[in-house]
Amino acid sequence: MKIMSEEAINKISETKLESGRQKIICGFVKNELPEQSDTKLAIPSHRTREFISFEDFKNFMSQGKSLKELCIKYSKHLMAFYSYLSQGKVTLTKEQFIEEYEKGIPLDEIGRSHGIPREHITYLREYYGIKRKGANYQKRLKNEVPLSQEAKDVIIGSLLGDGHITKWGYFSEKHSPAQLEYLRWKAGYLKDISTDKSWDYYEAIDKRSGTLIKSHCFRTTAHSFIYEMRNKFYKEVNGKWIKIIPNDIESMINEKVLVIWFMDDGTTDWKYRNEIKMTKGSLPSCKFCSESFSFEENQVLSLAILKVFNIKSEVKFKDGKVKPQIKFSTIDSVKFIQLIKNSILPELMYKVDEENYIKRFNI
């Protein structure tokens, strides 16, 4: 039996390493690689080894470094993951990962269902910048109470208006003392995800006017439905999370959602100026003060109202061409008021009833 020399063995080894390096480099170009949440995100490779991002890995390989060389400084398991990723074997998107993970599906099971080895799925979670969910999260999901449709409608309607969802999966909303009863009314639908710590009261000085601002704040506990809505209604832009309108908002809108949104952000012009009716018998004009959303998002909302309720509206700009709002013609305003009037709370009836408007503003 012929024994190979050490020199020959090293040459074969180097050839294999170079072949593997070239295969990985080709993968950077040929394969559709999932986008990393942050190109500078450095994943911890081992307790005793340095952090390294996928971008750094690509640069090292392109500069002629081999996997063997990188494994001296970085974890061989992370290098194996980056190699696996480079070969285009990861088809699980960040959105799919988040959806399954927030349903409480364990990482092992997510990996198996998408053909990803267990040793790689944890790295993929970090690659996507998805926060780890521990045993407490799994326990909460197992024991949480399903929300009623009305509770979901309150959350969705509020997200179109004054509501907010934190990155931790809590729904929160704050109002002035004048609207405290309205906030309590909303909270009544969310009792299953409320605690004795759900309410807070704040006082602060407005920096612009110097006046004292008083606010009552309501906050729920975390819930999988709220996590789901967070993923639909928020996106990260330049490092900040902003509220958006989901493309499937039409499937979420119903009469209760519409009513809550209008009680939050809706207003009606009853054609009074200086406490005098401008034109006798003139019809009201309704609008949503929806300028926190883009023009395109307002168009999506306007179209959803038309498709679901057969009521027309237009997106028009307030203050020149800066702040878009959804406005109804006088005829469509009458149809709109007829649709929602019976569901409006007494303290907000002035938004849909002229007599209440006159009483409220002492006209």
Protein Blocks (a to p, Z undefined) as FASTA:
>chain_A
ZZddfklmmmmmmmmmmmmmmmmmmmmmmpccdddfblklccdfbfkbccddfklmmmmm
mnopafklmmmmmcfklmmmmmmmmnopafbdfklmmmmmmnopafklmmmmnopafklm
mmmmmmnopacddfklmmmmmmpccddfklmmmmmmmmmmmgccdfkopacddddfklmm
mmmmmmmmmmmmccfklpccdddddfklopacddddddddddfklmmmmmmmpcceehia
cddddfklmmmpcfklmmmmmmmmgccdehiaehiafbghiacdddddfklpcfklmmmm
mmmmmmmnopacddddeehjlbgcddddfklmmmmmmmmmmmpcfklmmmmpmklmmmmn
oZZ
